[in-house]
């Protein structure tokens, strides 16, 4: 069963991979062309960084980048700060309702965002959080919190019981246990949880499009502004898009296993 | 209701066993509930407050452009929305979009999963290429497709069509719904693929080998061994994608803006345009309530279908 697949399977696999990846490949190539060359699909051209320079000069590109960074990191830190203690409590001091609480937390993800769009918009408007980074951080924290709790919980659950028992016999209290034992053991897991949360917040586009316009607009909103005729400046569009997706693409590739776990709530491993 | 969805999603718990085998509970410390409370509290507020507000707004007259018109109107907002000529088509478009993307991503994901389960050279790298679209932000994918691939003059397809002597097609104008479906599928097929491939790779090889020894061909093995093994993963993909697809917004915002006419106006887009473009909060909220109900109806049928599958699996 384990010998190599026939050659045509390889061709088929690589062929499909190429077709699916093609749109990304196109912008990755076009980003290094001049506007004049951009419309031809030819691969014969002199690579230039001109479009990148123009993107940086003409728009407040760095402003959008830093909004994306603030919002992603801010919401990730906030989600983890809320989720880690909760997951710790659920994993190591489970009350009778621990399982119900976990399931209920996930059920909040099942609500369609559009069902609460109007009240959230109005609440943000009255509290002056509309088009503010704080507002987006709050929303992203809330939508990511269930995933964060769930993932942290599954990682805590994998910490070997024996270590904990040994520590307890030696008289460690709950804080010592958490700081010196659990966090170090579960740290790789928590790191991948953080990775996943950053990816989700970076790419989130429902709330960012609806709740931000100028001051707090992250990259998702900036790129959407290219949907006007300006989007036909392909080289610039490609350069801006490539910068927006490249870092997350790399993180995503690193996190592919955790993604399966995080998005299926552990049902598929 | 949602509880049922989750019970099915998080199913692999044998009855009688709790989720928490890691440690024997000590006496429940106040510290433990102190650590749990903030998360529960914020999620509770997040769950309850906006939903109650949506319900309340849906029963009053509330238009930001006419602030002096107020008052309780009962079900008038719902009636008005249901009589809106764009409403039923919007529900139809939503279901078409969800159904098509689910079909494409599950079937395509299965085929790709089986393909990538074969040990061909460099499949690890090829796999990275296949899952890449899932990590592209929705506004970028919509724009790449709109401007560079489906564009009637300069797009990749227009070039291909001209090269083989055909008239290029203006995809977004002539087949707007299909264009949106293709864009969204491009993002979600990789997700389905990744989940299904992971599930495929956890399949017990010995079972397959035994079936082979008994003379079963590859198709019979797939139908009788592989597919049943994948049923939970498929269920998970269908449920998760349904929830996300119901709120698809950025792709439509960036590519078609609900048009041409109302041809790609989904329920989400309709609520957005009534609420945040025409500022009729009351009617948009009625739409929001309908969306929540629809989400629950969809998941209810899914759960019934799936729980049968899952039950069969447990009785073995």
Interface residues (C-beta under 8 A of the other chain):
Chain A: X1 X2 X3 X4 X5 X9 X10 X12 X13 X14 X16 X17 X18 X20 X21 X22 X23 X24 X26 X27 X30 X39 X41 X82 X83 X85 X86 X88 X89 X90 X91 X92 X93 X94 X95 X98 X99 X101 X102 X103 X104 X105 X106 X107 X108 X109 X110 X111 X112 X113 X114 X115 X116 X117 X118 X119 X120 X121 X122 X123 X141 X142 X145 X146 X149 X153 X156 X157 X158 X159 X161 X164 X174 X199 X202 X203 X205 X206 X209 X210 X219 X220 X221 X223 X224 X226 X227 X231 X232 X234 X237 X238 X241 X244 X245 X248 X249 X251 X252 X253 X256 X257 X259 X260 X263 X264 X265 X266 X267 X268 X269
Chain B: X2 X3 X5 X6 X7 X9 X10 X11 X12 X18 X19 X20 X21 X22 X23 X25 X26 X28 X29 X31 X32 X33 X35 X36 X38 X39 X40 X42 X43 X46 X47 X49 X50 X51 X53 X54 X57 X112 X115 X116 X118 X119 X120 X121 X122 X123 X126 X127 X128 X129 X130 X131 X132 X133 X134 X135 X136 X137 X138 X139 X140 X141 X142 X143 X144 X145 X146 X147 X148 X149 X154 X156 X159 X186 X189 X190 X191 X194 X195 X198 X199 X202 X205 X208 X209 X232 X233 X236 X240 X243 X246 X247 X249 X250 X253 X254 X255 X267 X268 X271 X272 X275 X276 X281 X284 X285 X287 X288 X289 X291 X292 X294 X295 X299
